[in-house]
């Protein structure tokens, strides 16, 4: 299952780790996904969307 927000479709971000000798190693930054029940259905939603949804209420 892809780590992607069900509302905004935001996915992972590619970045690099830098060692002490400044060698770049590719890595992936995942989205902060939380399970939240919206309209009686469990969805995987990022925290940015949870903040936006709480403002609309």
PyMOL commands that place a pseudoatom at each C-alpha (Angstrom):
pseudoatom trace, name=CA, resn=UNK, resi=1, chain=A, elem=C, hetatm=0, pos=[0.000, 0.000, 0.000]
pseudoatom trace, name=CA, resn=UNK, resi=2, chain=A, elem=C, hetatm=0, pos=[1.415, 3.367, -1.010]
pseudoatom trace, name=CA, resn=UNK, resi=3, chain=A, elem=C, hetatm=0, pos=[2.190, 5.921, 1.672]
pseudoatom trace, name=CA, resn=UNK, resi=4, chain=A, elem=C, hetatm=0, pos=[-0.064, 8.588, 0.226]
pseudoatom trace, name=CA, resn=UNK, resi=5, chain=A, elem=C, hetatm=0, pos=[-2.711, 10.876, 1.716]
pseudoatom trace, name=CA, resn=UNK, resi=6, chain=A, elem=C, hetatm=0, pos=[-6.260, 9.920, 0.696]
pseudoatom trace, name=CA, resn=UNK, resi=7, chain=A, elem=C, hetatm=0, pos=[-7.402, 13.561, 0.535]
pseudoatom trace, name=CA, resn=UNK, resi=8, chain=A, elem=C, hetatm=0, pos=[-4.592, 15.607, -1.051]
pseudoatom trace, name=CA, resn=UNK, resi=9, chain=A, elem=C, hetatm=0, pos=[-2.653, 12.683, -2.629]
pseudoatom trace, name=CA, resn=UNK, resi=10, chain=A, elem=C, hetatm=0, pos=[0.588, 13.953, -1.083]
pseudoatom trace, name=CA, resn=UNK, resi=11, chain=A, elem=C, hetatm=0, pos=[3.330, 11.325, -1.257]
pseudoatom trace, name=CA, resn=UNK, resi=12, chain=A, elem=C, hetatm=0, pos=[6.891, 10.829, -0.118]
pseudoatom trace, name=CA, resn=UNK, resi=13, chain=A, elem=C, hetatm=0, pos=[9.735, 13.268, -0.800]
pseudoatom trace, name=CA, resn=UNK, resi=14, chain=A, elem=C, hetatm=0, pos=[13.197, 12.305, -2.052]
pseudoatom trace, name=CA, resn=UNK, resi=15, chain=A, elem=C, hetatm=0, pos=[16.155, 13.761, -0.167]
pseudoatom trace, name=CA, resn=UNK, resi=16, chain=A, elem=C, hetatm=0, pos=[19.805, 13.019, 0.503]
pseudoatom trace, name=CA, resn=UNK, resi=17, chain=A, elem=C, hetatm=0, pos=[21.638, 12.126, 3.684]
pseudoatom trace, name=CA, resn=UNK, resi=18, chain=A, elem=C, hetatm=0, pos=[25.037, 13.766, 3.998]
pseudoatom trace, name=CA, resn=UNK, resi=19, chain=A, elem=C, hetatm=0, pos=[27.871, 11.923, 5.742]
pseudoatom trace, name=CA, resn=UNK, resi=20, chain=A, elem=C, hetatm=0, pos=[30.753, 13.586, 7.543]
pseudoatom trace, name=CA, resn=UNK, resi=21, chain=A, elem=C, hetatm=0, pos=[32.744, 13.493, 4.289]
pseudoatom trace, name=CA, resn=UNK, resi=22, chain=A, elem=C, hetatm=0, pos=[29.770, 15.120, 2.478]
pseudoatom trace, name=CA, resn=UNK, resi=23, chain=A, elem=C, hetatm=0, pos=[28.900, 11.985, 0.448]
pseudoatom trace, name=CA, resn=UNK, resi=24, chain=A, elem=C, hetatm=0, pos=[25.241, 12.049, -0.595]
pseudoatom trace, name=CA, resn=UNK, resi=25, chain=A, elem=C, hetatm=0, pos=[23.077, 8.966, -0.045]
pseudoatom trace, name=CA, resn=UNK, resi=26, chain=A, elem=C, hetatm=0, pos=[19.549, 9.011, -1.460]
pseudoatom trace, name=CA, resn=UNK, resi=27, chain=A, elem=C, hetatm=0, pos=[16.731, 8.423, 1.001]
pseudoatom trace, name=CA, resn=UNK, resi=28, chain=A, elem=C, hetatm=0, pos=[12.992, 8.937, 1.229]
pseudoatom trace, name=CA, resn=UNK, resi=29, chain=A, elem=C, hetatm=0, pos=[11.083, 11.205, 3.606]
pseudoatom trace, name=CA, resn=UNK, resi=30, chain=A, elem=C, hetatm=0, pos=[7.667, 9.763, 4.303]
pseudoatom trace, name=CA, resn=UNK, resi=31, chain=A, elem=C, hetatm=0, pos=[4.492, 11.758, 4.874]
pseudoatom trace, name=CA, resn=UNK, resi=32, chain=A, elem=C, hetatm=0, pos=[3.149, 11.931, 8.427]
pseudoatom trace, name=CA, resn=UNK, resi=33, chain=A, elem=C, hetatm=0, pos=[0.027, 9.808, 7.887]
pseudoatom trace, name=CA, resn=UNK, resi=34, chain=A, elem=C, hetatm=0, pos=[-2.571, 9.196, 10.573]
pseudoatom trace, name=CA, resn=UNK, resi=35, chain=A, elem=C, hetatm=0, pos=[-5.718, 7.067, 10.419]
pseudoatom trace, name=CA, resn=UNK, resi=36, chain=A, elem=C, hetatm=0, pos=[-8.826, 9.181, 10.896]
pseudoatom trace, name=CA, resn=UNK, resi=37, chain=A, elem=C, hetatm=0, pos=[-12.503, 8.366, 10.575]
pseudoatom trace, name=CA, resn=UNK, resi=38, chain=A, elem=C, hetatm=0, pos=[-14.172, 10.774, 8.153]
pseudoatom trace, name=CA, resn=UNK, resi=39, chain=A, elem=C, hetatm=0, pos=[-17.886, 10.358, 7.373]
pseudoatom trace, name=CA, resn=UNK, resi=40, chain=A, elem=C, hetatm=0, pos=[-17.869, 6.864, 8.934]
pseudoatom trace, name=CA, resn=UNK, resi=41, chain=A, elem=C, hetatm=0, pos=[-14.945, 5.633, 6.809]
pseudoatom trace, name=CA, resn=UNK, resi=42, chain=A, elem=C, hetatm=0, pos=[-11.361, 5.049, 7.998]
pseudoatom trace, name=CA, resn=UNK, resi=43, chain=A, elem=C, hetatm=0, pos=[-8.904, 6.979, 5.868]
pseudoatom trace, name=CA, resn=UNK, resi=44, chain=A, elem=C, hetatm=0, pos=[-5.150, 7.603, 5.916]
pseudoatom trace, name=CA, resn=UNK, resi=45, chain=A, elem=C, hetatm=0, pos=[-4.786, 11.367, 6.113]
pseudoatom trace, name=CA, resn=UNK, resi=46, chain=A, elem=C, hetatm=0, pos=[-1.682, 13.556, 6.445]
pseudoatom trace, name=CA, resn=UNK, resi=47, chain=A, elem=C, hetatm=0, pos=[-1.452, 15.878, 9.442]
pseudoatom trace, name=CA, resn=UNK, resi=48, chain=A, elem=C, hetatm=0, pos=[-1.660, 18.969, 7.232]
pseudoatom trace, name=CA, resn=UNK, resi=49, chain=A, elem=C, hetatm=0, pos=[-5.105, 17.829, 5.997]
pseudoatom trace, name=CA, resn=UNK, resi=50, chain=A, elem=C, hetatm=0, pos=[-6.199, 17.070, 9.581]
pseudoatom trace, name=CA, resn=UNK, resi=51, chain=A, elem=C, hetatm=0, pos=[-5.337, 20.672, 10.549]
pseudoatom trace, name=CA, resn=UNK, resi=52, chain=A, elem=C, hetatm=0, pos=[-7.239, 22.004, 7.529]
pseudoatom trace, name=CA, resn=UNK, resi=53, chain=A, elem=C, hetatm=0, pos=[-10.276, 19.852, 8.309]
pseudoatom trace, name=CA, resn=UNK, resi=54, chain=A, elem=C, hetatm=0, pos=[-10.355, 21.084, 11.919]
pseudoatom trace, name=CA, resn=UNK, resi=55, chain=A, elem=C, hetatm=0, pos=[-10.381, 24.711, 10.686]
pseudoatom trace, name=CA, resn=UNK, resi=56, chain=A, elem=C, hetatm=0, pos=[-13.433, 24.045, 8.510]
pseudoatom trace, name=CA, resn=UNK, resi=57, chain=A, elem=C, hetatm=0, pos=[-15.472, 22.583, 11.375]
for i in range(1, 57): cmd.bond("trace and resi %d" % i, "trace and resi %d" % (i + 1))
show_as sticks, trace
zoom trace
